[in-house]
Amino acid sequence: MEKKIAEVKDVKCDAHNCAYNDGHNTCMAGNIKVGSPTACGSQETFCSTFMHK
């Protein structure tokens, strides 16, 4: 049986300088891309959608 992964509807964001941060720590981007492809832990990931205000 294949495990189904649920869509995340409410993405929290601490990047206050990102244009997609609504000022209440919620990401308002239509979609997000998270990298790096070689990550082995959460500290090695980053948001590729980030756009400076």
C-alpha positions in Angstrom: 0.0 0.0 0.0 1.4 3.4 -1.0 1.5 6.1 1.6 -0.3 9.3 0.5 1.2 12.7 1.5 -1.3 15.5 2.2 -1.0 18.9 0.7 0.2 21.7 3.0 -2.2 24.6 2.9 -0.8 26.9 5.6 3.0 27.4 5.2 4.7 29.3 8.0 7.6 31.6 7.2 10.1 33.4 9.5 11.8 35.2 6.6 10.5 38.7 7.4 12.4 40.2 4.4 10.6 37.9 1.9 8.0 39.6 -0.4 5.7 36.6 0.1 5.6 36.9 3.9 2.3 38.5 4.9 3.7 40.1 8.1 2.1 37.4 10.2 4.6 34.6 9.4 2.5 33.1 6.7 3.8 32.4 3.2 1.5 33.9 0.5 3.4 32.5 -2.6 1.2 30.6 -5.0 3.6 27.7 -4.7 7.0 27.1 -3.1 10.2 25.3 -3.9 12.4 24.0 -1.2 15.9 22.8 -1.8 18.7 21.5 -1.6 18.6 18.1 -3.4 21.5 16.9 -1.2 19.9 17.8 2.2 20.0 15.2 4.9 18.4 17.4 7.6 16.2 20.4 8.0 19.1 22.7 8.7 20.4 21.9 5.2 17.2 23.0 3.4 16.2 26.5 2.1 13.3 28.2 0.3 14.2 28.7 -3.4 11.0 30.8 -3.7 12.4 33.6 -1.5 12.2 37.1 -3.1 13.5 40.1 -1.2 11.0 42.8 -0.5 
